[in-house]
Every structure is written in C-alpha cells, then in structure tokens.
C-alpha cells in the first residue's frame, strides 16, 4: 500500500489534469487554479523551511568537522542570518534599507561577477569547439565564422555573407532546432504517460 | 413655410446590418462575439467609413461595495464557483447603452471578452442576456446606427472542441501506440533501440569515480519540481544513485529548489534501500543551496573545484548557467554527462561535456538505464510517432508543391 497509494494519487491527478486541459468551463478552471496554482506555494513554503534547515546542517557539519575551506560555511551562515535579521518586521521588513543595502552592495555585484564569467567561458568553449580537427568540426567553424561576421561591412562580399548567414540560421540550424523540439514534445508526452500510468516508477524506488 | 433640409452629405451613412451576437466558442464563458455586415459605405458607396463603434445593453455599473447589495432592486450579486473569484455587486440598468470600443473600417467582428473575477472592472457575467448595436462612423462625425442584435448570453463550454480535434486525437493515437508497444514488450517481443553513447558512459563514469575515490556530482538543474525535464532527471537520479550505492561511491546532489530537494532526498534514500545499503545513505548527500541562479552556480562550481568531483551529471532544466557549470567541470578534469530539453543550452553542453543527451534522449535515459521491456516499449512508440510525423511533413511538402489546399486545411489549428 505504501507504494500503491502514491501511484493511485499520481494516476488520479494525472488523468484529471488531462481532462481539465480539454474542459474550458469556469468550474474546471477553478479546480485547476485551486489544485495546481494554490497548493504549490503552500508546499513550497514548508519545503523552503526544510531547505534552510538542510543548508544550516550541511554548513554546520563542515565547520564542526573542519572540512576543506570550512571558513566559507561561516560566511554562508552569517549571510543567511544577516538577511533574515534585516528582513524582520522590527528592522523594517523585506523592504528595509538594511535588506536593500545587502542586496545592492553585496549580492548584486557577486551575481554580476559570476554572470560575467560567462564571456570568458564562451571564449574557451568556442576555442575547443571550433578547432578544425575533422570535417564536421571544420563545417562548424566555417558556419560560425560566417554567422559572426554577417553584420560586418565587407565591401562587395557584404550581401553574399549576410545571405549565407541567413541561410545557415534559417535552414539547417532551424531544421535541427525544430527536429529537437518535435522530439522533446513526444518525449514529454511519453514521460508524462509513463509516470501517470505507473510504467515509470523508478523515482519511487524498487521498480 | 419652413422647408426641412436634408442632412449634409457625409453626416448620414448606411448603417451596418445583420448584427448578431453569439457566445464565444471554446472558452470559460464571460465572452460574446459580435458580427455584422459592413456598411454599404465601407469601401464602396460614399466610401467614407472610418470605424465601427460597438454599444451594449443593459448597462453594467460596478463593482459596488458588498454592503450595497441590500440597497436596491436593480442590484445583483454575482457569486462564484469558489472563493478565489470573490463575489461582486453590480447595478444592471436596462435600456441604457455602454460604449465598449471601436474597430477600424473593414472589420465585421468584435470580441466582447470580459473577466471572470466578479469584483473586477472588466467582469462580464455569464447567463445575462445582452444586446448589441454597431455604429458606423465617419471622420466628419457622420453616423449610421444599426438595429439591436437579438439577446445573447455568455456561457462556458464543457469541451474545447478545437483542442480535442488537434491535440486530443493525436494524443489518443500516441497513447494507443505506447500501450500497444508496452503490451508487445510484456509478451516478450524483442525491441531494438539504438544505443546512446551518453547512457553507455554512465557505468564507466561511476566506475572511474570509484577507482579515483572521488565523489560524483549530480545537478538536477534549475527547473521547478513539476517540469517534465526535472521529473525525467529524478528517474535517472534513482538509477544513478542505485549504481553509486552498489559501488560505495560518494554522491553529492546540490539543489536549487527546496521541493526538488525533498523529492531528490526521497529518491536517493529509496535507491540506497533498493541497493541493500540503507546505512550508507546520508541526509546531507542531497542538500539545498540557494534559489538564486548565479549564487547556486558559484556554490556548485566551488564544490567541483574543492571536492575534485570525478564525474558530473547535469540533467534537467538549465539556463545561462549551463556553460559556466560545464566549463568549470571541464577545467577540473571531471567526466561530464549532460542532458537538457532547452534547445538554446544544448550547444553549450555539447561543447563542454564529454557526453550530451540531446532533447528527447533525456526522457529516454531512464528506460535505457533500466532496460525494462515496458519502458523500452514507450521508446518504440516515440519512434513510430516520429515516423508518422515525418510522413505528414512529406505529405505537407507535396501538398504545398502541388497546391493541394485540402492538405493544409487538415492541419490548420484555431484555438
């Protein structure tokens, strides 16, 4: 029963959601909005509590065991505590200057720094991908060069480069993208069916 | 003797005719469609029509305060199927007309689509008969007023016929294929499926981590717990965790979403139980990091570099962080297996990872790892569905080339 009950719940909810999709009536929408839109935030709040407990436990364990770079865990816990304390009603709540200051002058610069790393990683990844080691890699290199230079003024070649780049983007590239999207669509339906019908139950263990 | 003079030219125009209002089809109600025949001066005759103005009766005034419901007899309380739509008090005044809006010349249709919230300004009640008039207007202020339409009321439909035709029927066919192949597989029919390099490498990657005595990192991505790619990732995590438990290797699953963490904890715990090593499972294997995208990336990258993970799995929904994660793992020398259904992120994974599950392969991975006939049957059904789609595409191409319009009309969707 311990394994059957979740399967029954999944089956009933899954079938309901399928039928709901084809029933536009307001009562059907109401049940959907109640079941699918109202419940997740409620569950999310409780799960977030579990998440914070998990974060504190993992960080505290690292500190107590003096794991490698355990000092970072102290920073994590201090950051967590500072944000929570600054957001308490006695200090002005979520919109207090202390929360805003921490967000604007600590969190935002760090996030921007991590995001900006992307430009360097794109360069290193492009270097690896565009090395002409095989015929396919050479085709990739040539295509990439054409697409990258399509907005450059190239005198008499400007038009032909621009049209070739458009062809690369709109024909082979778009065809591949659409093929992947069709495959993904079928995969989504198939996975949903497997889960709803209880064919795929590995996530419940003992399949 | 006074002589009645005719109105100046251009001030009187031919009105729209045959105004009719009908309930908008395939919706939740609260909408009516108004159609009419164009004025004789629209594009012909005096050719001076500028726009059509739409009027509706009875007039609705509201929403009014709830306690005003007791005040008068012309007030009506609209209730809802549940509390989330609230209740609304509205004054309904017969024989008075509301101007709803206007549409440009040449238009013969107006969608009077209102809201369903009873206490919102745009609320349009169901089951209340409305009549419409359409006024043809000119730039000089001329008008031609139509007759009122017959009364019509909005109502919600039980079945969305268009969705049923264009989505429901294909889904039923696909479901039949899936069930048919599952049944064939159960009866022992051999089903060939093409091997996937990324899946074949899972055992090798786990073995490498065991030999090197270094942990395995499994990233479920940034998807919500109900994203289908995240659900597919749970199923792969289960298989991977079982193998990891058998090899007694360390597994690290940093999570971006607290609900995903709860599900992943349960999945991994169960996998360790199935592997006969429940004592090896530790709650801290699957842990929550943060729900901030790049803070999560920083934490996961830090884990990769500090713990020198031997193998990294990135399976699920990924956005801009995909390349930052995969490049860091590549620099750290880890074997990397990735998979996502986000088309824009697939190239980054292909470049930076050793093996990538492209699109639908992510959904197929669990079946490949489990090698169960039932699951393989679903893959076969997908292949057949793809074959059917290819056949339809070829039919469409031939139809377009030979100008067979009926082919296009078979697939023209209207929601």
Interface residues (C-beta under 8 A of the other chain):
Chain A: X18 X21 X22 X23 X24 X25 X26 X27 X28 X29 X30 X33 X34 X38 X40 X43 X44 X47 X48 X49 X50 X51 X52 X54 X55 X57 X58 X61 X68 X69 X72 X107 X110 X111 X114 X115 X117 X118 X121 X122 X124 X125 X126 X128 X129 X177 X180 X181 X182 X183 X184 X186 X187 X188 X189 X190 X191 X192 X193 X194 X195 X199 X200 X202 X203 X204 X205 X206 X207
Chain B: X26 X27 X28 X29 X30 X80 X81 X82 X84 X85 X116 X126 X156 X157 X158 X159 X160 X163 X164 X167 X168 X171 X174 X175 X178 X182 X226 X228 X231 X232 X234 X235 X237 X238 X239 X255 X257 X258 X259 X261 X262 X263 X267 X270 X271 X273 X274 X283 X284 X287 X288 X289 X290 X291 X292 X293 X294 X295 X297 X298 X302 X306 X307 X320 X323 X324 X326 X327 X328 X341 X343 X346 X348 X350 X351 X352 X358 X359 X360 X362 X363 X364 X366 X367 X370 X372 X374 X375 X378 X379 X381 X382 X385 X386 X389
